[in-house]
Amino acid sequence: MMTKKLIKMAFCLSLIMGPVAFAQEATDAAPEATGPKVEKTTLMQMIKQGGWSMYPLGLFSVGMVFFMVQNFLSLREKVLLRPDLMPDFVQLMKDKKILEAHSLCKENETLFTYVFAAGLERCSTTGEINFGKIKEAIEEASTEEVTQYMKAVDYLSIIGATAPMLGLLGTVSGMIKAFQTIGSKGMGKPEELAGNIGEALVTTATGLIIAIPCMLSYYYFRNNFIKSTASLGRQIGALLDTLESGDLPLGFEDMGSGKKAGKAPKAVAE
């Protein structure tokens, strides 16, 4: 439910911010006119001057804003790992309350709780707990969830790689038109030739303006997500050790909410 809400929010913001970003890109991409008279170019004029490739580039700009907002909202560490729930899970693991821990995971669906719940589902409440099967289930669930979360990040990479090529295709189209103009009408009408060259320049610049923030965002979100997945494995491993031994593992107090692990049972008891 939380993921769906984040996606809806990101989509709404992309519809608002996408045209604004595209308008700014088109304005920045406009070649400055030199001469005694400088006329301001509107967004629609820039789109018309850029030709057909400006329309898919405009869709790319909307997609760029959408995936940036979605990743920013959904890939935050406090959303993925829910450190506020760690004291509760510590106490439940010490008390061997597997069903209660599984219910808590289902009530708070996120990356950490989904993966941890998959491992708890392999636990036996009556017989001996097979930790090998638990770890196998956790690995399968984590692979599934990481793939799902990385889709939105990978889309930024796709847009970042495709936008310059689409801009280059518009550049080739504009240069072909320019040479066709020279071949049919000669150099007698430079304004027509300038329009074709303008199309080539605008599409190239627009493609690069879209691609650069996309690639920067891609590496930023990817690296942060890798860090979060590493913390995920450390937290789940510590909880399984607590379930197996009943004692807090060394260094567990540095995890989760930042409180010492020894105080977690007292917080739950209250």
C-alpha positions as CSV (number, residue, x, y, z in Angstrom):
1,M,0.0,0.0,0.0
2,M,2.8,2.4,0.9
3,T,4.6,1.7,-2.4
4,K,1.4,2.3,-4.4
5,K,0.9,5.6,-2.6
6,L,4.4,6.7,-3.3
7,I,4.0,5.8,-7.0
8,K,0.8,7.8,-7.3
9,M,2.4,10.8,-5.6
10,A,5.5,10.6,-7.9
11,F,3.2,10.4,-10.9
12,C,1.3,13.5,-9.9
13,L,4.5,15.4,-9.2
14,S,5.9,14.3,-12.6
15,L,2.9,15.7,-14.4
16,I,3.4,19.0,-12.7
17,M,7.2,19.3,-12.8
18,G,7.7,17.5,-16.2
19,P,6.4,20.2,-18.5
20,V,8.2,22.8,-16.4
21,A,11.5,20.9,-16.7
22,F,11.0,20.4,-20.4
23,A,10.2,24.1,-20.9
24,Q,13.4,25.0,-19.0
25,E,15.4,22.5,-21.1
26,A,14.1,23.9,-24.4
27,T,14.8,27.4,-23.3
28,D,18.4,26.5,-22.3
29,A,18.9,24.6,-25.5
30,A,17.9,27.6,-27.7
31,P,20.8,29.1,-29.6
32,E,21.3,32.8,-28.8
33,A,20.5,35.1,-31.7
34,T,23.1,37.7,-32.7
35,G,22.2,40.9,-34.4
36,P,20.5,44.2,-33.8
37,K,17.1,42.6,-33.1
38,V,16.8,39.8,-30.5
39,E,13.4,38.0,-30.5
40,K,12.4,35.9,-27.6
41,T,11.5,32.3,-28.5
42,T,8.5,30.6,-26.9
43,L,8.3,27.0,-25.8
44,M,6.1,26.0,-28.7
45,Q,8.4,27.7,-31.2
46,M,11.3,25.8,-29.7
47,I,9.4,22.5,-30.0
48,K,8.5,23.3,-33.6
49,Q,12.1,24.3,-34.4
50,G,13.4,21.1,-32.8
51,G,11.2,19.0,-35.0
52,W,9.6,15.6,-34.4
53,S,12.3,14.4,-31.9
54,M,11.3,17.1,-29.4
55,Y,8.0,15.3,-28.6
56,P,9.6,12.0,-27.4
57,L,12.3,14.1,-25.6
58,G,9.4,15.8,-23.8
59,L,8.0,12.5,-22.7
60,F,11.5,11.6,-21.5
61,S,11.6,14.7,-19.4
62,V,8.3,13.8,-17.7
63,G,9.6,10.2,-17.1
64,M,12.8,11.6,-15.7
65,V,11.0,13.7,-13.1
66,F,8.6,10.8,-12.3
67,F,11.3,8.3,-11.6
68,M,13.4,10.8,-9.7
69,V,10.5,11.6,-7.4
70,Q,9.5,7.9,-7.0
71,N,13.0,6.8,-6.1
72,F,13.5,9.7,-3.7
73,L,10.4,8.8,-1.8
74,S,10.7,5.0,-1.9
75,L,14.5,4.4,-1.5
76,R,15.0,6.3,1.7
77,E,16.7,4.1,4.3
78,K,14.0,4.8,7.0
79,V,11.3,3.6,4.5
80,L,13.2,0.5,3.3
81,L,14.6,-0.7,6.7
82,R,12.1,0.7,9.2
83,P,14.7,1.2,12.0
84,D,11.9,2.3,14.4
85,L,10.7,-1.4,14.4
86,M,14.0,-2.9,15.4
87,P,13.5,-2.8,19.2
88,D,10.2,-4.6,18.8
89,F,11.8,-7.3,16.6
90,V,14.6,-7.7,19.0
91,Q,12.3,-8.5,21.9
92,L,10.1,-10.8,19.8
93,M,13.2,-12.8,18.6
94,K,14.5,-13.1,22.2
95,D,11.1,-14.4,23.4
96,K,10.8,-16.8,20.3
97,K,7.5,-15.1,19.3
98,I,7.6,-16.0,15.7
99,L,3.9,-15.6,14.9
100,E,3.8,-12.1,16.5
101,A,6.9,-11.1,14.5
102,H,5.4,-12.3,11.3
103,S,2.2,-10.3,12.0
104,L,4.2,-7.2,12.7
105,C,5.9,-7.7,9.3
106,K,2.6,-8.0,7.5
107,E,1.3,-4.8,9.3
108,N,4.3,-2.8,8.1
109,E,5.1,-3.8,4.5
110,T,8.5,-2.6,3.3
111,L,11.7,-4.1,2.0
112,F,13.0,-5.2,5.4
113,T,9.7,-6.6,6.7
114,Y,8.9,-8.5,3.4
115,V,12.3,-10.2,3.3
116,F,12.2,-11.0,7.1
117,A,8.7,-12.3,6.9
118,A,9.7,-14.7,4.1
119,G,12.3,-16.2,6.4
120,L,9.8,-16.4,9.4
121,E,7.4,-18.3,7.2
122,R,9.9,-21.2,7.1
123,C,10.1,-21.3,10.9
124,S,8.4,-24.1,12.8
125,T,6.4,-23.1,15.9
126,T,6.3,-26.6,17.3
127,G,9.6,-28.4,16.4
128,E,13.2,-27.4,15.9
129,I,13.9,-24.4,13.7
130,N,15.8,-25.1,10.5
131,F,18.0,-22.0,10.0
132,G,19.3,-23.2,6.7
133,K,15.8,-23.1,5.2
134,I,15.2,-19.7,6.8
135,K,18.3,-18.2,5.2
136,E,17.5,-19.8,1.8
137,A,14.0,-18.2,1.9
138,I,15.5,-14.8,2.9
139,E,17.9,-15.0,0.0
140,E,15.1,-15.7,-2.5
141,A,12.9,-12.9,-1.1
142,S,15.7,-10.4,-1.1
143,T,16.6,-11.2,-4.7
144,E,13.0,-10.7,-5.7
145,E,12.6,-7.4,-3.8
146,V,15.9,-6.0,-4.9
147,T,15.0,-6.7,-8.6
148,Q,11.6,-5.0,-8.1
149,Y,13.1,-1.9,-6.4
150,M,15.9,-1.6,-9.0
151,K,13.5,-1.3,-11.9
152,A,12.7,2.3,-11.2
153,V,16.4,3.1,-10.8
154,D,17.3,1.3,-14.1
155,Y,14.7,3.3,-16.0
156,L,16.7,6.4,-15.2
157,S,19.7,4.8,-16.8
158,I,17.6,3.8,-19.8
159,I,16.4,7.4,-20.3
160,G,19.9,8.8,-19.7
161,A,21.4,6.5,-22.4
162,T,18.5,6.9,-24.9
163,A,18.0,10.7,-24.7
164,P,21.4,11.7,-26.3
165,M,20.9,9.1,-29.1
166,L,17.4,10.5,-29.8
167,G,18.9,14.0,-29.8
168,L,21.6,12.9,-32.1
169,L,19.0,11.4,-34.4
170,G,17.2,14.8,-34.5
171,T,20.6,16.4,-35.3
172,V,21.1,14.1,-38.2
173,S,17.5,14.8,-39.4
174,G,18.1,18.5,-39.2
175,M,21.4,18.3,-41.1
176,I,19.8,16.2,-43.8
177,K,17.2,18.8,-44.3
178,A,19.9,21.5,-44.4
179,F,21.8,19.8,-47.2
180,Q,18.5,19.2,-49.0
181,T,17.8,22.9,-48.8
182,I,21.2,23.8,-50.1
183,G,20.8,21.2,-53.0
184,S,17.4,22.5,-54.1
185,K,17.6,26.2,-53.4
186,G,21.2,27.0,-53.0
187,M,22.5,29.5,-50.4
188,G,20.0,32.2,-51.5
189,K,17.7,31.8,-48.5
190,P,19.8,31.5,-45.4
191,E,16.8,31.7,-43.1
192,E,15.6,28.3,-44.3
193,L,19.1,26.8,-43.8
194,A,19.3,28.4,-40.3
195,G,16.0,26.7,-39.4
196,N,17.4,23.2,-40.3
197,I,20.6,23.9,-38.4
198,G,18.6,25.2,-35.4
199,E,16.7,21.9,-35.4
200,A,20.0,20.0,-35.2
201,L,21.3,22.1,-32.3
202,V,18.2,22.2,-30.2
203,T,17.6,18.4,-30.3
204,T,21.3,17.7,-29.3
205,A,21.2,20.1,-26.4
206,T,17.9,18.9,-25.2
207,G,18.9,15.3,-25.2
208,L,22.1,16.1,-23.2
209,I,20.2,18.3,-20.7
210,I,17.8,15.3,-20.0
211,A,20.6,12.7,-20.0
212,I,23.0,14.4,-17.6
213,P,20.7,14.6,-14.5
214,C,19.3,11.2,-15.3
215,M,22.7,9.5,-15.1
216,L,23.7,11.5,-12.0
217,S,20.4,10.4,-10.3
218,Y,20.9,6.8,-11.4
219,Y,24.3,6.4,-9.7
220,Y,23.1,8.3,-6.6
221,F,20.0,6.2,-6.1
222,R,21.8,2.9,-7.0
223,N,24.7,3.5,-4.6
224,N,22.3,4.4,-1.8
225,F,20.2,1.3,-2.4
226,I,23.3,-0.9,-2.4
227,K,24.2,0.5,1.0
228,S,20.6,-0.1,2.3
229,T,20.6,-3.7,1.1
230,A,24.0,-4.3,2.9
231,S,22.4,-2.9,6.1
232,L,19.4,-5.1,5.5
233,G,21.5,-8.3,5.5
234,R,23.3,-7.2,8.6
235,Q,20.0,-6.5,10.5
236,I,18.3,-9.7,9.5
237,G,21.5,-11.7,10.3
238,A,21.6,-10.2,13.8
239,L,17.9,-11.0,14.4
240,L,18.4,-14.6,13.4
241,D,21.3,-14.9,15.7
242,T,19.1,-13.5,18.5
243,L,16.4,-16.0,17.6
244,E,18.9,-18.9,17.7
245,S,20.9,-18.0,20.8
246,G,18.5,-15.8,22.7
247,D,21.4,-13.3,23.3
248,L,22.1,-10.0,21.6
249,P,25.0,-10.3,19.1
250,L,28.0,-8.1,19.5
251,G,27.5,-4.7,17.8
252,F,23.7,-5.0,17.7
253,E,23.4,-1.9,19.7
254,D,24.7,0.2,16.8
255,M,21.9,-0.9,14.5
256,G,18.3,0.1,14.0
257,S,17.1,3.1,15.9
258,G,20.4,4.1,17.3
259,K,19.5,3.1,20.8
260,K,21.4,0.4,22.7
261,A,20.0,-3.1,22.1
262,G,19.7,-3.7,25.9
263,K,17.1,-1.1,26.2
264,A,14.9,-2.5,23.4
265,P,13.0,-5.0,25.6
266,K,12.2,-2.3,28.1
267,A,10.7,-0.1,25.4
268,V,8.5,-2.9,24.2
269,A,7.4,-3.8,27.7
270,E,6.2,-0.2,28.2
